[in-house]
Amino acid sequence: MPRLRFSTSTLAGGEIVPWLASSGELAYSPHSPPERDYYFQYSWVIPAIFRAGVNLRRHFWFGGPLKDSPEVRLLFTFWNNARRGEVETLYLSNGMAGVDEVRAPLAVYRHSEAGPLKRERLILIQHGSYLIAEVESQTYLDRGEAVLYRGVQAAEEFFLRRLTSANTRSRLMSVHARTLADSVASFNAVHCNVSRTETGCFNDRTFMLGDFCQKAGLQPKAPITSLLYSGYALEEWCAVRKFGPSYVKFRTPLSNLRITTFACNETEVKIIDPNKLDVIEAVGCKVREVCI
């Protein structure tokens, strides 16, 4: 007997929820956690996020291949705390999709790790993706804003693209809106160009946003593809040590973030609207704004 498929629609009226679904069995949250860990086993509940050839009988807890990895253990601890009602919410907002603006749904929680270090961590949740970051890395959470970093290696300039055409903006927002209506499409969209060893089990090389662009009447070429595929980090070390030494520090509304899952190990996010990126500091380089 074929297994029934779970609904993964994230639409709830005119809003978009940050969970795997807006209704049905997958519509759990830390304030209404699932009774069983079954729903954290992604190859069973959302198998469409995995590339062809992946053994879906294998366990991928929260999408991670190793149940004993520090990140997966931390998430299990977080959800066990949630079942006891021990949840500290720092930010929680549904998203919306309009003609001229798209806001992403996002939930952010504080989690105190056990052990001698007792580290304070942030857990970000968006449609089945989780990011884990240091609390100290995000100093503007109380304002509803995120701090982002973009390493540019030895480049002397960083080109900050701004949307000045209403037509281009509307079409680009329609691309983002399409990725947010369903949790499988959402997960696949933010991983479709990641192409890293850690994400090899996902559909991480499809570049599916190019097809979405064509359907929206946009040519999937630079600079549009740069806006859609460029990544930023929530923690400074990634920009400085891995993609530096030159880097740019930004702030942007939390509702402007699309997060990739923790398996990337780089607290990576993408952004929806480049016009909502504000430069805080440029280190070793200059920022040049380019109109699109």
Secondary structure, DSSP 8 states (H G I E B T S, - for coil): --------B-EETTEE-SSS-SSSTT--BTTB--SSGGGGBHHHH-GGGB-TT--TTS--BTTBS-TTSHHHHHHHHHHHHHHTT--EEEEEE-BEE-SS-EE--EEEEEEE--SSS--EEEEEEETTEEEEEEGGG-TTGGGTEEEEEEEEET-SEEEEEE---HHHHHHHHHHHHHHHSBHHHHHHHHHTT---GGGTTBS-S--THHHHHHHTT----TTHHHHHH--EESSHHIIIIIS-SEEEEEEEEGGGEEE--GGGSS-EEEES-GGG-EEEEEESSEEEEEE-
